[in-house]
Amino acid sequence: MEVHDAAHNVVTSAAAGTTVHPFVQVSGSGPTPTGLAFVRWYANNSCTLPGAAATADYSLSAAGAVDIDGNTFTPPVPGAYSLNTYYTGDARYARTSGPCVPFTVTPMDTDADGAADIGDNCPLAANADQADRDGDGLGDVCDGDRDGDGAANATDNCPDAANAIQADIDGDGIGDACDPVDDRPTVQDHNGSLQLTGLWVIAGTVTGNIRITDGTLIVNGRVEGNVQQSGSGSVVVGAGGVVTGNVREQGDGDVLVAGTVEGNLEETGAGSVLVSGLVDGNVSERDSGNLEISGTVNGNATERGVGDVIITEGGFVDGNVSERDAGSALNNGTVTGRVSSS
């Protein structure tokens, strides 16, 4: 008694779902045997639990071989089994009973990566490490959005770093979240005022005022003076950035403060103001944008346009909060003074 695979090699185990052929040697001469072969599967590999798995009738192959392939039996679960065969005999071939042999059914592993299909996070694509960067249960090698940011891998400018807004401030096609090279124009140290156009990063210390037109200024260093922006673009004070004077934005961009502004902050254009860091003075927005504070303002916060003023949880204003036009004032943080809206 033997078990063969599809190529007629002797096997002692096979993955669930694959085809194997029990083999029985019969004695006689003539054409293909015409009797029936019985195959009995046992529920363990010691042949002590007969019939516990299944018993079925099989026809012998008409191709001249004596592999039993007329039917298919699928064990209920992967595990250790055993089986034997019995041939009923016919006019030319004698009855034959084969010995019981052990046989192991292993879990199906379609992609042959060592991870069974039932638990493989990419059952049709080999990935032995089962890496799943975004934790969505779909392995990286078969996940169309492996960082889970909503941007498909093929068009994601950082396919392995979540960046839903696809920010690429230097425009080199590599998203900010994974760009190892900052190609933006940078000012290290400068003594005196600056007149700038376009995108600029303050990485060192500028002793003097900065005026930027039709561009965005990012302060990651220190500006010992005032900052004024006009036209298109925004002003960003990064988490480690400091402006010792006032910040005024007169264009249609936003003012984002994650660092420190030691003077007043004023937005007179169409953009919004978001303070997650510190403004050690008054903050005002005078047009259609919102004023949102999740950090600290040591002064008054005033919305004079049609937008809203929002103090989020954790936000702190050491002064009054007011909305003086068509918007509203919402306080979920801490305000030491009055909160009012018209």
C-alpha positions as CSV (number, residue, x, y, z in Angstrom):
1,M,0.0,0.0,0.0
2,E,1.4,3.4,-1.1
3,V,0.1,6.9,-1.7
4,H,1.2,8.7,-4.8
5,D,1.1,12.3,-5.9
6,A,0.0,13.5,-9.3
7,A,3.4,12.6,-10.8
8,H,3.2,9.1,-9.3
9,N,5.9,9.8,-6.6
10,V,5.4,8.1,-3.3
11,V,4.3,10.6,-0.6
12,T,3.6,10.4,3.1
13,S,1.9,13.8,3.4
14,A,0.1,16.4,1.3
15,A,-1.5,19.7,1.8
16,A,-5.3,19.9,2.1
17,G,-6.9,20.4,-1.3
18,T,-4.2,18.6,-3.3
19,T,-4.8,15.4,-5.2
20,V,-3.2,12.1,-4.1
21,H,-3.8,8.5,-5.3
22,P,-3.8,5.5,-3.0
23,F,-1.9,2.6,-4.8
24,V,-2.8,-1.1,-4.5
25,Q,-0.9,-3.9,-6.0
26,V,-3.2,-6.6,-7.5
27,S,-2.3,-10.1,-8.8
28,G,-3.4,-11.4,-12.1
29,S,-3.1,-10.9,-15.8
30,G,-5.1,-9.3,-18.6
31,P,-6.7,-5.9,-19.2
32,T,-7.3,-3.2,-16.6
33,P,-8.9,-4.6,-13.4
34,T,-12.7,-4.2,-13.3
35,G,-13.4,-4.8,-9.6
36,L,-13.9,-2.2,-6.9
37,A,-11.2,-0.9,-4.5
38,F,-12.2,0.2,-1.0
39,V,-10.2,2.9,0.8
40,R,-10.5,3.2,4.5
41,W,-9.2,6.4,6.3
42,Y,-8.4,6.3,9.9
43,A,-8.6,9.3,12.3
44,N,-5.1,8.8,13.6
45,N,-1.8,7.6,12.3
46,S,-1.8,4.2,14.1
47,C,-4.7,2.6,12.4
48,T,-6.5,2.0,15.7
49,L,-9.7,3.9,14.9
50,P,-11.1,2.3,11.8
51,G,-13.8,4.1,10.0
52,A,-13.6,7.2,12.3
53,A,-12.7,9.4,9.3
54,A,-14.5,7.9,6.3
55,T,-14.9,4.8,4.1
56,A,-15.6,5.1,0.4
57,D,-15.7,3.0,-2.8
58,Y,-13.3,3.9,-5.6
59,S,-12.9,2.7,-9.2
60,L,-9.5,1.8,-10.6
61,S,-7.9,3.9,-13.2
62,A,-8.8,3.0,-16.8
63,A,-5.4,4.2,-18.0
64,G,-3.7,0.9,-17.2
65,A,-2.2,2.1,-13.9
66,V,-3.5,0.8,-10.6
67,D,-3.8,4.2,-8.9
68,I,-7.2,4.7,-7.4
69,D,-8.5,8.0,-8.8
70,G,-12.2,7.6,-9.5
71,N,-13.3,9.6,-6.4
72,T,-12.0,12.2,-4.1
73,F,-12.0,12.1,-0.3
74,T,-11.2,15.2,1.7
75,P,-10.3,14.8,5.4
76,P,-12.3,17.1,7.6
77,V,-9.3,19.0,9.0
78,P,-5.5,18.8,8.5
79,G,-3.9,16.3,10.8
80,A,-2.4,12.8,11.2
81,Y,-4.4,10.1,9.4
82,S,-3.8,6.6,8.1
83,L,-5.4,4.5,5.4
84,N,-5.5,1.1,3.8
85,T,-7.0,-0.4,0.6
86,Y,-9.0,-3.6,-0.2
87,Y,-9.6,-4.8,-3.8
88,T,-12.7,-7.0,-4.3
89,G,-11.2,-9.0,-7.1
90,D,-12.6,-9.9,-10.5
91,A,-12.4,-12.7,-13.1
92,R,-8.7,-12.1,-13.8
93,Y,-7.4,-10.5,-10.6
94,A,-7.5,-11.8,-7.0
95,R,-8.8,-10.1,-4.0
96,T,-6.1,-8.0,-2.3
97,S,-5.9,-6.2,1.1
98,G,-3.1,-3.6,1.6
99,P,-1.4,-2.7,4.8
100,C,-2.3,0.3,6.8
101,V,0.0,3.3,6.3
102,P,0.3,6.6,8.1
103,F,-0.5,9.8,6.1
104,T,-0.4,13.4,7.2
105,V,-2.6,16.1,5.8
106,T,-1.0,19.5,6.2
107,P,-2.8,22.9,5.9
108,M,-3.1,24.3,2.4
109,D,-0.4,26.7,1.5
110,T,-1.2,27.9,-2.0
111,D,1.7,30.3,-2.3
112,A,4.2,28.0,-0.6
113,D,5.5,30.7,1.8
114,G,5.2,28.6,4.9
115,A,2.0,30.3,6.1
116,A,-1.2,28.2,5.8
117,D,-3.9,29.7,3.7
118,I,-6.3,29.8,6.6
119,G,-4.1,32.3,8.4
120,D,-2.1,33.8,5.5
121,N,-2.7,37.5,5.0
122,C,-1.8,37.1,1.3
123,P,-2.7,33.5,0.4
124,L,-2.0,33.9,-3.3
125,A,1.3,35.9,-3.0
126,A,4.3,34.6,-1.2
127,N,5.2,36.6,1.9
128,A,6.9,34.5,4.6
129,D,7.2,37.5,6.9
130,Q,3.5,38.3,6.8
131,A,4.3,42.0,6.9
132,D,1.2,44.2,7.3
133,R,2.3,47.8,7.6
134,D,-1.2,49.3,8.1
135,G,-2.5,46.5,10.2
136,D,-5.6,46.0,8.1
137,G,-5.2,42.2,7.9
138,L,-4.1,42.4,4.2
139,G,-0.3,41.7,3.7
140,D,1.8,44.4,2.2
141,V,2.6,42.3,-1.0
142,C,-1.1,42.1,-1.9
143,D,-2.4,45.3,-0.4
144,G,-3.2,48.0,-3.0
145,D,-2.7,50.7,-0.2
146,R,-0.1,49.2,2.1
147,D,0.3,52.3,4.3
148,G,-3.5,52.7,4.7
149,D,-3.6,56.4,3.9
150,G,-6.3,56.2,1.2
151,A,-3.8,56.7,-1.7
152,A,-3.2,53.7,-3.9
153,N,0.4,52.4,-4.0
154,A,0.8,53.2,-7.7
155,T,0.1,56.9,-7.2
156,D,1.1,57.4,-3.5
157,N,4.2,59.7,-3.2
158,C,5.1,57.8,0.0
159,P,3.7,54.3,-0.5
160,D,5.2,53.0,2.8
161,A,4.5,56.1,5.0
162,A,1.0,57.2,5.6
163,N,0.4,60.7,4.2
164,A,-3.2,61.1,3.3
165,I,-2.8,64.7,2.0
166,Q,0.2,63.7,-0.2
167,A,2.1,66.8,0.9
168,D,5.2,67.5,-1.2
169,I,6.4,70.9,-0.2
170,D,9.5,70.8,-2.4
171,G,7.6,69.4,-5.4
172,D,10.1,66.6,-6.2
173,G,7.5,63.9,-6.4
174,I,8.5,62.4,-3.0
175,G,6.1,63.1,-0.2
176,D,7.2,65.0,2.8
177,A,6.6,62.0,5.0
178,C,9.4,60.0,3.3
179,D,11.6,62.6,1.6
180,P,15.2,62.2,2.8
181,V,16.3,65.4,1.0
182,D,14.9,68.8,1.7
183,D,15.2,70.6,-1.6
184,R,13.5,73.8,-0.4
185,P,15.4,77.1,-0.5
186,T,16.9,77.6,2.9
187,V,18.2,80.5,4.9
188,Q,20.7,79.5,7.6
189,D,21.9,82.7,9.4
190,H,21.3,86.2,8.2
191,N,22.0,89.6,9.9
192,G,19.5,92.1,8.5
193,S,16.0,92.2,7.0
194,L,14.9,90.0,4.1
195,Q,12.6,90.5,1.1
196,L,11.7,87.1,-0.3
197,T,9.5,85.6,-3.0
198,G,8.4,82.0,-3.3
199,L,9.0,79.2,-0.9
200,W,11.6,79.7,1.8
201,V,12.7,77.9,5.0
202,I,14.4,79.7,7.9
203,A,16.7,77.1,9.3
204,G,19.0,79.3,11.3
205,T,18.7,82.8,12.9
206,V,17.6,85.9,11.0
207,T,18.2,89.1,12.9
208,G,15.8,91.5,11.2
209,N,12.3,91.6,9.7
210,I,11.1,89.3,6.9
211,R,8.7,90.3,4.2
212,I,7.6,87.5,1.7
213,T,5.4,88.0,-1.3
214,D,3.6,85.3,-3.2
215,G,5.2,82.5,-1.3
216,T,5.3,80.4,1.8
217,L,7.6,81.0,4.7
218,I,8.5,78.2,7.0
219,V,10.2,79.2,10.2
220,N,12.1,76.2,11.7
221,G,14.8,78.4,13.2
222,R,14.6,81.9,14.8
223,V,13.4,85.2,13.4
224,E,14.4,88.2,15.7
225,G,11.9,90.6,14.2
226,N,8.5,90.7,12.4
227,V,7.2,88.5,9.7
228,Q,4.8,89.8,7.0
229,Q,3.3,87.8,4.1
230,S,1.2,89.1,1.2
231,G,-0.2,87.5,-1.9
232,S,-0.5,83.8,-2.3
233,G,1.2,81.5,0.2
234,S,1.2,80.9,4.0
235,V,3.3,81.4,7.1
236,V,4.3,78.3,9.1
237,V,6.1,78.5,12.4
238,G,7.4,74.9,12.9
239,A,7.5,73.1,16.3
240,G,11.0,74.4,17.0
241,G,10.6,77.8,15.3
242,V,10.5,81.2,17.1
243,V,9.4,84.6,15.9
244,T,10.2,87.3,18.5
245,G,8.1,90.0,16.9
246,N,4.7,90.1,15.2
247,V,3.3,87.8,12.4
248,R,1.0,89.4,9.9
249,E,-0.5,87.5,6.9
250,Q,-2.3,89.7,4.3
251,G,-2.8,87.2,1.5
252,D,-5.1,84.3,1.0
253,G,-3.1,81.7,2.8
254,D,-3.1,80.3,6.4
255,V,-1.0,81.0,9.4
256,L,0.0,77.8,11.3
257,V,1.9,78.1,14.6
258,A,3.3,74.9,16.1
259,G,6.2,76.8,17.6
260,T,6.4,80.2,19.3
261,V,5.3,83.7,18.3
262,E,6.3,86.2,21.0
263,G,4.3,89.1,19.6
264,N,0.8,89.4,18.1
265,L,-0.5,87.3,15.2
266,E,-2.9,88.8,12.7
267,E,-4.6,87.3,9.6
268,T,-6.2,89.9,7.4
269,G,-6.7,87.8,4.2
270,A,-9.0,84.8,3.4
271,G,-7.0,82.2,5.2
272,S,-7.4,80.6,8.6
273,V,-5.3,80.7,11.8
274,L,-4.3,77.5,13.6
275,V,-2.4,77.7,16.8
276,S,-1.1,74.5,18.3
277,G,2.0,76.1,19.9
278,L,2.3,79.4,21.8
279,V,1.4,82.9,20.8
280,D,2.5,85.3,23.6
281,G,0.2,88.1,22.5
282,N,-3.2,88.7,20.8
283,V,-4.5,86.7,17.9
284,S,-7.0,87.9,15.3
285,E,-8.5,86.7,12.0
286,R,-10.3,89.4,10.0
287,D,-11.7,87.8,6.9
288,S,-13.5,84.5,6.0
289,G,-11.2,82.0,7.7
290,N,-11.5,80.3,11.0
291,L,-9.4,80.9,14.2
292,E,-8.6,77.6,15.9
293,I,-6.6,77.2,19.1
294,S,-5.4,73.9,20.5
295,G,-2.3,75.4,22.0
296,T,-1.8,78.6,24.2
297,V,-2.6,82.2,23.5
298,N,-1.5,84.7,26.2
299,G,-3.8,87.4,25.0
300,N,-7.2,87.9,23.4
301,A,-8.4,85.8,20.5
302,T,-10.7,87.7,18.1
303,E,-12.5,86.6,15.0
304,R,-13.7,89.7,13.1
305,G,-14.8,88.0,9.8
306,V,-17.4,85.4,9.0
307,G,-15.5,82.5,10.3
308,D,-15.6,80.7,13.6
309,V,-13.4,80.9,16.6
310,I,-12.8,77.4,18.1
311,I,-10.9,76.6,21.3
312,T,-10.4,72.8,21.2
313,E,-9.9,70.5,24.2
314,G,-6.5,71.4,25.7
315,G,-6.5,74.9,24.2
316,F,-5.8,77.8,26.6
317,V,-6.5,81.5,26.1
318,D,-5.4,83.9,28.9
319,G,-7.8,86.6,27.8
320,N,-11.1,87.2,26.1
321,V,-12.5,85.2,23.1
322,S,-14.9,86.9,20.8
323,E,-16.5,86.4,17.4
324,R,-17.8,89.8,16.0
325,D,-19.4,88.9,12.7
326,A,-21.6,86.1,11.4
327,G,-19.6,83.1,12.8
328,S,-19.7,81.5,16.3
329,A,-17.4,81.0,19.3
330,L,-17.0,77.4,20.5
331,N,-15.0,76.8,23.7
332,N,-14.0,73.2,24.6
333,G,-10.8,74.4,26.3
334,T,-9.9,76.9,28.9
335,V,-10.5,80.7,28.7
336,T,-9.7,83.0,31.6
337,G,-11.8,85.9,30.2
338,R,-15.1,86.3,28.5
339,V,-16.4,84.2,25.5
340,S,-18.8,86.1,23.3
341,S,-20.2,86.0,19.8
342,S,-22.5,88.4,17.9
